[in-house]
């Protein structure tokens, strides 16, 4: 099978070279992957993009692209629209998620589901992250499941989808931010796609301020309520 891996970067000059090399080495040694591309969707003001461009000169599998606007959603859509393969996986540049989730996601997409989610909150998963992030994540997932009946423990993990399924609802996606992944899950559910959560090991030690986490939470909750109103 062939894989389009999408990685988002924003001011990651300290880690982008080393981590892209690690990710590339992992993928090229996967027995079940015939061909692949690593689309690096960037919106940086530091040297991240130029560093990625330098890597791409020596490795044609790495494809740097500039996102037109800031935001996780915009970066992700930019990458998905450029993906040339059916199987697409979104993986974070900080590698907080055990890299094995890439392999597990594509195996599940091929054999058992249409949407593969790396999960921190199901049996056999483990997660080390700041308490305020855990509280926000728990509250957000409760709200999303209440509003949209998704029955998903962790809506904001790694994401694997099929390009052909994405084409069914891509024109309905609106968010430039992190809510984009929730939109994908909601429209996947509405299209009767099979969604499966995969237990993963996550070590996320980012130290965001309480103000940043709170404002992010407010934005996500507001987006969820707005979408619920629009779907009525």
N, C-alpha and C positions, 0 to 999 in steps of 0.2 A: 504494500500500500504506500501511498504518497502523503506527505504531511506538509501543511502550511502552519508554522509556528509563529504566533504574533507576540511580540514583546513591546511594551510601552516604556518610553524613557522620557524623563524630564529632569534635567540637571543631575545626571548620574555619572559625571566624568571620573569620579573616584573608583567606580566599580564596573563600568560598562565593558571595558576591554577584557578584563579577567573573567567576568561572568559570562560574556558571550562566547568566549573560547571554551569554557566549561560546558555550556549548554550545547554548543556545536559538537564537541567531542562525544557527549552523551548520545545525541541523536544519530550521528554517523555510525555508531556502533550498535544500533538497534537492529536486530535481525529482521523484524517485521516491517521496517521502513525501507522502501526501495529508493525513493527520491524525496527530497525535502527542500524547503526554503525557510529562512528565518527572517521574517519581515519586522524590522525595527521601526516602529512608528514613534516619531520624536517631536516634542515641543519643548525645546531647551533654550536657555540663554547663555549657557556655558559651552564648553568644548565637546559635549557629548556627541553631537551629530558629526562633527569633523573626525572624531575618534572612530566612530562607527563607519564612516566613509573610508577611512584608512584601512580598517579591517576588511572591508568588502573588496578592496583591491587585490588582496591576497586570498580571499575566500568568496567565490561567486555565490555561495549559498546565503550569505548575509546581504540583505537588501534594505538599506536605510531609506526612509521616506519621511518627509516633513508633514506633520498633521497641520491642517489649515487653522485650527483653533486649539486652545488649551482644553483639557478635560479628558478623563478616562474614556468616556463614551465616544468622543470625536476621534481619539487615537485608535480605539478599537475598530470602529467602523471604517476608518481609513485603511487599516490593515486588512480587514475582512474583504473589503471591496477589491483589493489588489491581489488577494490570495488566488492562486491558480489551481490548487488541489481541493479535492472534496472534503478531506478531513482537516479541520482547523482546530488548533488548541491555543488558548491564551495563557501565557505563563509569565510571572513577574520577574523583572530584571534583578531584584534583590535576592532571589532564590530562597526566600523564606519558606517556601513550600518544598518538601522533599522532591527532588527532580524526577523520581520514579513515577510521579503522578502523570507525567507526559506519556510514558509508555502505557500505563494503566488506562488512561483516558482513550487513547486510540484503539486499544484492544476492545474496550467496552463499546466504543462507537461502531466498530466493525462487526461485533457479534451480538450485542445485547441492548443497545439503546440508540437514541438519536441525539440526546444531549447528555454529556458527561460532566458532572460537577465534582471537583475536589472538595471534600467536606471536613471541617474541623469538629463537627458536633454529632457524629454518629458513632456507633460501636466500632472499636478498634482504631479510632482516630485519636490524635493527641495534639494539643496546642499550648504553646507558651507565648503569651502576649499580654500587654498591659491591661489592668483591670477595667479601665474606662472603655477600652475597645471591646472587651468581652461583654460589658453591660449594654453598650450600644448595639452590638451585633445580635445579642439575644432579644432585645426589645424590638429591633427592626424585623427580625425574622418572624417573631410572633405577630406583628402587625401585618406583614406581607401575607402570611398564611391565613390570617383572619379575613383579610380583604379579598384575596384571590384564590383561596383554597388550593394552594400549590402542594401542600404536604411535603415541604422541603425544609430540612433542618438548617442548612447553611446556603443562603442564596448568593453569597459574595465570595465564593471560593474560586479556584481555577475553573476554566470553562472550555469544554470541547463541543463543537457543533459540526454539522455537515453543511457544506456550501449550498447544496440543492435545497435544503430545508430553510436556510436563511433567506433564500430568494423568495420564499412564500410570504414573508412578512417584513422584509427590509424597508419597504416604503412607509411602514407604520411606526418605525422607530424614530424617536424625537430627541432623546436626551444626549447632551454632550458630556454629561458627567457620569458618576459611578452608577446612577440609576439605570443606565443603559442595559446593564447585565440583567437587572430585574425585568425590564421590558422584554428582553429576549426570552426569559423564562415564562413570562405571562403569555406571550404570543405563541411560544412553543406548546404550552398547555392548551391554548385555544385551538391549535392545529392538530391536537391529539398526538403530539410527538412523545416518545418515551423518554422520560428524564430519570437518570440514575445518579445517586450520590456515591462517591468513592471515598473511603476513609483515607486520610492523609496525615502526615506528620508536619506540623508547622511551628517554626520558631520565628516569631515576629517581635523584634525588640525596639521597633521605632518609637521615639519619644515625642509624640505630638503634644502640643499644649491642650489643656482642657477646653480652652476657648475654641480652638480649631476643631476638635472632636465634636463639641456641642453644635457648632455652626454646620458642620458636615451632617450631623444627625438631623438637625432641623430641615435642611435641604432635602435629604432623602425621604423623611416622613412627609413633607409637603408634596414632593413628587408622587409618592404613593397615593396620597389622598386625591390629588388632581387626576391621576390616571383612572382611579376608581370612578370618579365622577364622569369622565369622558367615555368610559365603557358602558355606562348605564343606558 
